[in-house]
Amino acid sequence: MSEEPSRMIAADVVFDGESAHRDCAVAIEGGDIVALILRREIPRGADVLELPKGVWLAPGFIDIQVNGGGDVLFNDAPTPQAIATILHAHRKYGVTSLLPTLITDTDEKMIAAKRAVTEIMLHAPGVLGVHFEGPFISPERLGVHRADLRRAPSPHHVDMLAPPRGGVSLVTLAPEETPPGFIAELVSAGCKVALGHSMANYAQTREAMKEGLTGFTHLFNAMRPLASREPGPIAAALESSSAYYGLIVDGEHVDPAMLRLALRAGLGHPMLVTDAMPPVGGSGKGFALQGQKILVRDGRCMTAQGALAGASLDMASAVRNCVSLLDLPLERALVFASTNPANFLGLGKRLGRLVAGYRADMTAFDPQTLRIVSTWVAGERSAEEW
């Protein structure tokens, strides 16, 4: 713990990850939170930043599926510089930490991605690790992933996918495309494993969960659909209290009625993800994805044939959509954007809440519009205001 004097950020409402506190301040020393203090109890002469009237302060948003941003695609440029651009592009939407996400690609590209993440994590606390989405995926649920790059796992992949030093490795795969025991090996190596781009049936999904799979990448999308006699992975995710599932709440990827149904029925832990592509925080224009031209029309990223190709969604909009499209209380949407992903990644004792002992990752926003006012990462305030 730093010995420098406490700094305080005071707000009309502080949401700590569980409860909303009115007229409260977060006290910070160094990069950590040391206390929540009522405004009336702030010592005279304290270093206090008063946020504008009506603004909320909440845990910084955590996005575990970020393909790009700021007109940069991670697959095109698996470098520390590209990650820095992506990180900066998403911070204006309240994201204080993320996982750069590499979709199905070559071993060489995967190695480069992990190396870049390892390097930037030395000085960028907002990068938590890496998300490998593929290449062990179903040929029937490719989405925009290249068919010629999908493949079966080899023994060397366990070491390749193991977490970068000091970070997290999330691996999205199709359990039916991997040999028995492979998921358990990844989990033993320290990886978080999620089902995605998969035609796994219910029994196969349950077996994968027994091996340690706990996540479901963009639930409903690119996986076997829910059916009356073959419930598949969606039912397995929703009935398990240990499951964490990502939701793309943009009104395009999944009909809001299906999401509302899932949230009413599910026992697990929803997480907001953006599946963001280069237009987010950038020009908003189309881009190239592994040789395919991707168009951006009416806020949708899609191929020339009309297939969805990631999203142009930002996290602040995802939170706002939870309230407007899914009829959720704002506090619950905030948990989906911070506390739940932190817990899924095994970081729930340091991130995702505003309580003593946690890292001071925070976002301040207008609760009506979800316009981000400011962000802090490890106690450092963004140099930009939006």
N, C-alpha and C positions, 0 to 999 in steps of 0.2 A: 504494500500500500504506500502511495506517495505521501510525503510529509508536507506537501504544499497545502496552503489553506483551502478549505472547501469553496467551491463555486456552486451557485444555485441557479436553477432554471425554474421560474414560477409560472404556473398556468392556472386558468380558471378550472380546468379539469385535467387531472393526471390519471390515465388508465394504466395500472401496473401489470396488466396481463391477466388479472382476475377481477379486479374491482375498480370502479371509477371513484376518485377522490376529488372533492371540490376544494378550490382555494388552497392549493398544495404546491410544494416546491421539491425538486429532486436535487439533493446535495451530491456533488461529485468531487472526488480527490483523484488526481491523475486521470486514469482512464476508467475508473470504477465508480459505481454508485455507493455511497456510504449511508444514505438515509433518505426517507421521505419526511418532510417537515410541513406542518400547517403554516400557511402564510403568516398568521398572527404570531407564530412562535419563532420566526426568522430573527436571528440576533441583529441588533442595531449595528449598522456599519458593514454588514455582510455584503459580499460580492454577488449581487443578484441580477440576473437577466429576466426582466418581466416580459412574457410573451403577450402579443396583442389580445385584446378583450375577445373572449369567446373561443380562442384557440385551445385545442386539446394537445396534450403531450402523451405519447404512447411508445411502446417498444418499437424499435426500428423494424421495418418489414424485411423478411428473409425469403428470397426467391431461389428455389432449388432447381429451377429449369430455365436457364437463360442461354439461348443459342447465339444471341447477338444484341447489338444496340449501338446507337451513334453511327449508323451506316457501316458497322463492322460485323462480320460473321466469324465466329470462333473457328469453324472448320477451315475457313480461308486463311486465317492468320492465328495459329496457335502460339502466340508470343505474349510476353509480359506487357508489351506496349498495347496490343489489341485488347487484352483483358482490362487494362487501365481505362481504355476508351469506353468499353462496355460498362464498367463499374460506374464511371462518371455519368454516362447516359441514363442509368437507372436511378441514380441517387436523387435526381430531381423529382422522382415519383415515390420517395419515401423509403427506398430500398437501401438499407445500411449494410447488408451482407448478402452474398449470392454464391451459387455454384456455376461457373462457366460450363456450358453443356456442349459436348462434342457428339454429334449424331454419327451414325455408322460410317466408319472410315477405315483407312489402312492401319496396320500396327504402327508404322512409322509416324503417322499423324497422331495416334493415341499417345505414343511415347513423347512426342513433342509437346502435346497438350499438358501432360502431367509434369513435364520439366518446366514449362512456362508457369504453371500454377505454383509449383514448389518455389520458384524464384520470386514471384510477385508476393507470395505470402510472407516473405521476410520483412516487407515494409508496408503491406496493404492489409490491415486486419479485416477489411470488408470482403476479402476472398477467403471462403471457408474450406475450399477444396475443389474437386472436379466431379462432374456428372458425365459418365459415359453412357449415352443412350444408344445401345447397340454395341457391337455388330451381331450379337447372338439373338436374332429376331426372326419372326415367322415370315415366310415368303407370301403368306396370305394377308398380312397386316403390316405391309411395308410403310404405308403412308408415302412420304416423299423421300424415304431412305433408298439409297441405290441398291438394287437387287444384286449387282455383281460384287458388292462389298460385304454383304452379309455372309457369315460363315459360322462353322461350328467352333467351339472353344478348343484350344490346345493346352497342354500342361503349362506352357510358359505364360499363359494369360493370367494366371492367378497372381504371380509376382507383378506383372505389368499393371494390373488393375488395383493392386494394393494401395492404400491411402498414401498421398504425398506426405512428406515429413511435416508433422504438426497439423495435418489437415484431414479432411473427410473424402472418401471416395464412394460415390453412389453409382451403382451399375444397374441399368435397366435392361432386362433380358426377357426372352420368352422361355419359360421353364421347359416346355416340351421340346425345345431345340437344344437343350443342354443335357449332358449325361448325368445319371444319378450321382449325387454327392458333390457335384460341381458348385452348387449354391452354398452348401455347407463349407466347402473349401474357401470360397470367397468371404463368407462370414467369419471364418476362423482367421483369415488374413486381415480382418478389420474393416471389410467393406460393408456398406449398407446396400441391400439388394431389393430391387423393385420389379414387379411384373409390368411389362408394357410391350406393345407391338407383338401381341401374342394371340394364338388360338387355343391356349390351354383350356381344358375343360375343368369342371369343378374339382374332380378328384386330383388332377395334376396340380392344380393351384394349391389345394390343401397339403399335398406332399411337399411342394416347394416351401410352404409356410412352416412345415415341420423342420425343414432344413435351415430355416432362419430368414426366409424372405418376409419382410414386414411392410414393404411399400407397394403402391400401385400408381404407375405413371399415367397422368391425365386420364383418370377414370372415365369409362365409357368410350373414349376415343382409341382407335387402333387396338381393339381387343374384342374377343368373342362377345357377342351381345347377350344380354340376359334373355333366357327363354324358359318356357314352362317346364320342360323335361330335361334341360341342360342349363342349370343356373350359371355355370361358368365362373370366371374370376370376379365378376361384379358382385355376385351374391356372396362369394367367399370374403371379399373385402368388407362388405357392409355388415356381415354378421359377426365379424371378429372385433373384439374390443382392443386387440393389439395392433390392428392394421392402421396404416396411415395412407391416405389417398389424395393425390393431387387433383384439383379441379380448375379447369380453365373457364372462368366465369366472364365470358365476353358476349353471351347471347348468340354465338355462332357455332362454337364447337359442340355444345350440348344444349338442348332446349331447356330453358329455365324450369319447366315443369318437371323434367327428369331430375334436375339437381335438387329441387325442393323435395321431391319424393325420396331421394337418396338421403338427404339430411334428416328427414323425419324418421326414416327406417334404420339408418346406419348406427352401429354401436362404436365404430372406430373414430378416427381423428382426421377430419378434412384439413387440407392444406391448400391455400391459394398458390397457383403457379401461373406464370405468364406465357411460357413457351415462346418467349419474345424473340423476334427476328430483327435484323439490322434497322428497319425503319423506326423502331422505338427509340425516342430520344435523338433521332437523326432527322433526315430530310423528309421521311414519310414516303419516299419513292420506292419503286420496285428494285429488285436486286437479283443476282444470280446465285443459285444454290446447286453446287456440284454439277454445273453444266445446264441446269434448268433455269429458264426465265421465270421469275416469280413476280406476279403483279400485285399491286396494292389497290384495292377498290372498295370504297365504302368501309374502310377500316379492316378489310379482310386481306390476308396474304394467301394467294392461291396461284396454282399453275394455270397455264393457258387452257387446260381442260376443265378448270373450275374446282380442282381438289385443294383442300386446305393445306397450307404449307407453313406450319407454325402459326404465330399470331402477331398482331401489331398491338397487343394489349400491354398496358403498364400496370404496375401493382396498385397504385392509387385508384385507378379505374376499376380494377378487380374488386377492391374493398367497397367502392361506391356501388358497383353492380350487385354485390351481395345484399345491400340494403334495398336498392330500388327494384331489382329483378327477383330476388329470392325472399324478400320480406324479412330479412334477418335484423336483429338489433345490431347497432354499430359495434358494440363491445364484442359480440360473437365473431363478427367478420374480422376484427382486429386479432383475435386469437388465431384464426385461420391463417393470418398473414405473418404471424411472428412466433407465438408460443408453440403452436403445433409443429411447424417445421423445425424449430430449435430442438424440441423433444425428439423428433424423428431422427435427426442427425446425431443424437447423443450429446447435444450441447445445451440441454435444458437447465443445467445448473450454472450457466454463464450468460446465456442469451435468451431473449424472448420475454423477459420480465423487467420491470423497473423496481427492483428491491435491492436492499443492501447486499453487496458481494457480487452483484452482476456487472458485466461490462456496460459502460454508459453508451449504448447504442439506442438512439431515440429519434423519433420523428414528430414534428409539430405540424398540425394541419387544421384547416377549417372543417369542422364536423359536418357542415351542410354540403359543401362542394367537394370535399376531400382534396382541396388545393393544398399542396405542401408548402409550408412556410419556411421550415428549416430542418436540418438533420444533423445528428452528431454520431460519430463512430469512435468508440473508445474515448469518449469525452471531447473529441475534436469536432468543432462545429464546421460545417461546410462553408467554404469561402464565398459561395454564391447563395443568393436568396432568390426565390422564384415567385 
